[in-house]
């Protein structure tokens, strides 16, 4: 069972055959050099259903297994996609790397940081052997995100001063009731921030840099029989001195947009639902604005997008069901496997994002600001996280 990077076909196993497993299967199907040879799920019907879906696309029907160990023994596997409940991610990723396979982990990295050092060490050792370990953060590969990243790296926004990130989604009660693991701390790891908002957290950190401190509140306001939050707000301080506001909810009926505003001394940008809604940036070597702060300008979004054309996604997939971002990120993973370079999104990136989310929950639980470095160092590993109820009379009591 080879992991040679020069082979023409890379054999793929998908662990977790639910909704997100199907998303990965659809994305993988866009690449002729990727072949799904194994499906892993403890529920045989789930694996069989995904196997039928893959066969219906015209590909060979993959074998189904109840565990990764069985899949490694019974199928040719080079790359494993982990699309299981979040609380299993690190455990299974360690098993994959130990077996000498490349691994792609669906977000988030896990539900807590208990084994962060272990997976970081394993990923580093695997990289030395030519193995690729990546975590899905597909929105880094969106054209809008690429444009903003290029501009901030070039200093065209001047000093980044602040940002506002808002994930305003809606999830029905039926969504949480659809699986026993949903809405639990043990397997979901959190609610609107961990499950729906972690991609936006990742982009926020990518643009503004190392987070230092966070202060947060969480609440469960529109759902019942759920442990985790459906609404959260936080303020984040960055190493650069920049400040950010983070908001996430699954109680914004009927569902609004994901919006990220990045603001600086020479320019600003707005990404709304992955689209570059607004962009204005100046010459990094040019003069500052005048005494009234007026720079002229306007919306340069279309002009900037034209400079960084999107890599084509040859796909007929419905973008509302199968985001093209997964396809873009798989393109990066494939290049990393072939060339031996690290993936564009590594385990360390995912640990920092997970640490920031965990710090948000610790802050909300303890009712005080929290240093993210302390969370990453394990200082709060023993804190029992809970969700605030958001009722003003109890807050003031």
DAGI-V5588 format. One record per residue. N is the residue number from 0. SS is DSSP state (helix for helix, strand for strand, loop for the rest). PSI is psi in radians with two decimals (999 if undefined). Layout:
# DAGI-V5588
((N/SS/PSI) (N/SS/PSI))
This chain:
# DAGI-V5588
((0/loop/1.65) (1/loop/2.59) (2/loop/0.43) (3/loop/2.38) (4/loop/-0.17) (5/loop/0.12) (6/loop/2.63) (7/loop/-0.52) (8/loop/2.35) (9/strand/2.09) (10/strand/2.29) (11/strand/2.39) (12/strand/2.37) (13/strand/2.07) (14/strand/2.00) (15/loop/1.88) (16/loop/0.52) (17/loop/-2.65) (18/helix/-0.83) (19/helix/-0.50) (20/helix/-0.68) (21/helix/-0.63) (22/helix/-0.81) (23/helix/-0.70) (24/helix/-0.72) (25/helix/-0.72) (26/helix/-0.79) (27/helix/-0.62) (28/loop/-0.24) (29/loop/-0.14) (30/loop/1.98) (31/loop/-0.40) (32/loop/-0.11) (33/strand/2.34) (34/strand/2.12) (35/strand/2.00) (36/strand/-0.30) (37/strand/2.48) (38/strand/2.39) (39/strand/2.14) (40/loop/2.42) (41/loop/-0.23) (42/loop/1.84) (43/helix/-0.63) (44/helix/-0.62) (45/helix/-0.78) (46/helix/-0.73) (47/helix/-0.68) (48/helix/-0.73) (49/helix/-0.61) (50/helix/-0.71) (51/helix/-0.70) (52/helix/-0.80) (53/helix/-0.73) (54/helix/-0.65) (55/helix/-0.37) (56/loop/-0.10) (57/loop/-0.04) (58/loop/2.89) (59/loop/2.49) (60/loop/2.15) (61/loop/2.73) (62/strand/2.68) (63/strand/2.53) (64/strand/2.79) (65/loop/-0.21) (66/loop/2.82) (67/helix/-0.70) (68/helix/-0.75) (69/helix/-0.69) (70/helix/-0.74) (71/helix/-0.57) (72/helix/-0.48) (73/helix/-0.05) (74/loop/2.80) (75/loop/2.02) (76/loop/2.25) (77/loop/-0.59) (78/strand/2.32) (79/strand/2.27) (80/strand/2.16) (81/strand/1.93) (82/loop/0.58) (83/loop/3.07) (84/loop/2.52) (85/helix/-0.60) (86/helix/-0.12) (87/helix/-0.07) (88/helix/-0.96) (89/helix/-0.76) (90/helix/-0.81) (91/helix/-0.60) (92/helix/-0.69) (93/helix/-0.69) (94/helix/-0.70) (95/helix/-0.84) (96/helix/-0.66) (97/helix/-0.56) (98/loop/-0.04) (99/loop/0.56) (100/loop/2.66) (101/strand/2.69) (102/strand/2.42) (103/strand/2.18) (104/strand/2.19) (105/loop/2.59) (106/loop/2.74) (107/loop/3.04) (108/loop/-0.68) (109/loop/-2.97) (110/loop/-0.28) (111/loop/3.13) (112/loop/0.21) (113/loop/-0.59) (114/loop/0.42) (115/helix/-0.79) (116/helix/-0.64) (117/helix/-0.81) (118/helix/-0.58) (119/helix/-0.77) (120/helix/-0.71) (121/helix/-0.71) (122/helix/-0.67) (123/helix/-0.76) (124/helix/-0.68) (125/helix/-0.70) (126/helix/-0.66) (127/helix/-0.38) (128/loop/0.06) (129/loop/0.21) (130/loop/2.58) (131/loop/2.30) (132/strand/2.11) (133/strand/2.69) (134/strand/2.39) (135/loop/2.06) (136/loop/1.10) (137/helix/-0.37) (138/helix/-0.21) (139/helix/-0.37) (140/helix/0.02) (141/loop/2.51) (142/helix/-0.72) (143/helix/-0.74) (144/helix/-0.70) (145/helix/-0.74) (146/helix/-0.83) (147/helix/-0.72) (148/helix/-0.77) (149/helix/-0.73) (150/helix/-0.75) (151/helix/-0.61) (152/helix/-0.61) (153/loop/-0.06) (154/loop/0.31) (155/loop/-0.28) (156/loop/0.05) (157/loop/-2.47) (158/loop/2.11) (159/strand/2.17) (160/strand/-0.57) (161/strand/2.96) (162/strand/2.69) (163/strand/2.12) (164/strand/2.19) (165/strand/2.19) (166/strand/1.78) (167/strand/1.37) (168/loop/3.01) (169/strand/2.35) (170/loop/2.29) (171/loop/2.91) (172/helix/-0.60) (173/helix/-0.56) (174/helix/-0.84) (175/helix/-0.53) (176/helix/-0.13) (177/loop/-0.28) (178/loop/2.42) (179/loop/-0.44) (180/loop/-0.34) (181/loop/2.43) (182/loop/0.28) (183/loop/2.60) (184/loop/-0.63) (185/loop/-0.69) (186/loop/-0.54) (187/loop/-0.49) (188/loop/-0.04) (189/loop/-3.12) (190/loop/-1.98) (191/helix/-0.56) (192/helix/-0.94) (193/helix/-0.77) (194/helix/-0.86) (195/helix/-0.54) (196/loop/-0.08) (197/helix/-0.54) (198/helix/-0.71) (199/helix/-0.63) (200/helix/-0.78) (201/helix/-0.79) (202/helix/-0.70) (203/helix/-0.79) (204/helix/-0.64) (205/helix/-0.71) (206/helix/-0.73) (207/helix/-0.22) (208/loop/-2.73) (209/loop/2.15) (210/strand/2.50) (211/strand/-0.84) (212/strand/2.59) (213/strand/2.52) (214/strand/2.23) (215/strand/2.82) (216/strand/2.53) (217/strand/2.79) (218/strand/2.70) (219/loop/1.90) (220/loop/-0.45) (221/loop/0.11) (222/loop/2.82) (223/loop/2.82) (224/loop/0.68) (225/loop/2.36) (226/loop/-0.57) (227/loop/3.05) (228/loop/2.58) (229/loop/-0.01) (230/strand/2.37) (231/strand/2.53) (232/strand/2.59) (233/strand/2.73) (234/strand/2.45) (235/strand/2.34) (236/strand/2.35) (237/strand/2.82) (238/loop/-0.58) (239/loop/-0.22) (240/loop/-0.20) (241/loop/2.64) (242/strand/2.56) (243/strand/2.65) (244/strand/2.27) (245/strand/2.28) (246/strand/2.37) (247/strand/2.41) (248/strand/2.61) (249/loop/0.40) (250/strand/0.53) (251/loop/1.30) (252/loop/2.41) (253/loop/0.27) (254/loop/2.01) (255/loop/-2.59) (256/loop/2.95) (257/strand/2.13) (258/strand/2.29) (259/strand/2.02) (260/strand/2.22) (261/strand/2.21) (262/strand/2.40) (263/strand/3.10) (264/loop/-0.28) (265/loop/0.00) (266/loop/2.94) (267/strand/2.83) (268/strand/2.65) (269/strand/2.15) (270/strand/2.14) (271/strand/2.09) (272/loop/0.82) (273/loop/0.04) (274/strand/2.48) (275/strand/1.67) (276/strand/-0.63) (277/strand/2.49) (278/strand/2.22) (279/strand/2.18) (280/loop/2.61) (281/loop/-3.03) (282/loop/2.13) (283/loop/-0.38) (284/loop/0.08) (285/loop/3.08) (286/loop/2.76) (287/loop/3.00) (288/loop/2.84) (289/loop/-3.09) (290/loop/-0.44) (291/loop/0.02) (292/loop/0.24) (293/loop/2.21) (294/loop/-0.11) (295/loop/-2.73) (296/loop/-1.94) (297/loop/-2.99) (298/loop/1.98) (299/loop/0.31) (300/helix/-0.88) (301/helix/-0.69) (302/helix/-0.75) (303/helix/-0.72) (304/helix/-0.59) (305/helix/-0.46) (306/helix/-0.48) (307/loop/1.26) (308/loop/2.48) (309/loop/2.44) (310/loop/2.35) (311/loop/2.45) (312/loop/1.76) (313/loop/1.44) (314/loop/2.51) (315/loop/0.24) (316/loop/2.52) (317/loop/2.01) (318/loop/-0.33) (319/loop/-0.29) (320/loop/-0.76) (321/loop/1.58) (322/loop/2.39) (323/helix/-0.36) (324/helix/-0.62) (325/helix/-0.70) (326/helix/-0.76) (327/helix/-0.74) (328/helix/-0.63) (329/helix/-0.55) (330/helix/-0.72) (331/helix/-0.76) (332/helix/-0.76) (333/helix/-0.73) (334/helix/-0.69) (335/helix/-0.74) (336/helix/-0.74) (337/helix/-0.66) (338/helix/-0.29) (339/loop/0.09) (340/loop/2.82) (341/loop/2.69) (342/loop/2.73) (343/loop/-0.54) (344/loop/2.00) (345/loop/3.12) (346/helix/-0.67) (347/helix/-0.69) (348/helix/-0.77) (349/helix/-0.60) (350/helix/-0.74) (351/helix/-0.76) (352/helix/-0.77) (353/helix/-0.70) (354/helix/-0.63) (355/helix/-0.75) (356/helix/-0.77) (357/helix/-0.71) (358/helix/-0.65) (359/helix/-0.79) (360/helix/-0.65) (361/helix/-0.77) (362/helix/-0.78) (363/helix/-0.64) (364/helix/-0.78) (365/helix/-0.26) (366/loop/0.60) (367/loop/2.79) (368/loop/2.62) (369/strand/2.39) (370/strand/2.22) (371/helix/-0.57) (372/helix/-0.64) (373/helix/-0.68) (374/helix/-0.79) (375/helix/-0.52) (376/loop/-0.09) (377/loop/0.15) (378/loop/-0.58) (379/loop/0.33) (380/loop/-0.47) (381/loop/-0.03) (382/loop/2.25) (383/loop/1.86) (384/loop/2.47) (385/loop/2.90) (386/loop/2.33) (387/loop/2.74) (388/loop/-0.14) (389/loop/0.14) (390/loop/2.16) (391/helix/-0.65) (392/helix/-0.54) (393/helix/-0.55) (394/helix/-0.69) (395/helix/-0.17) (396/loop/999))
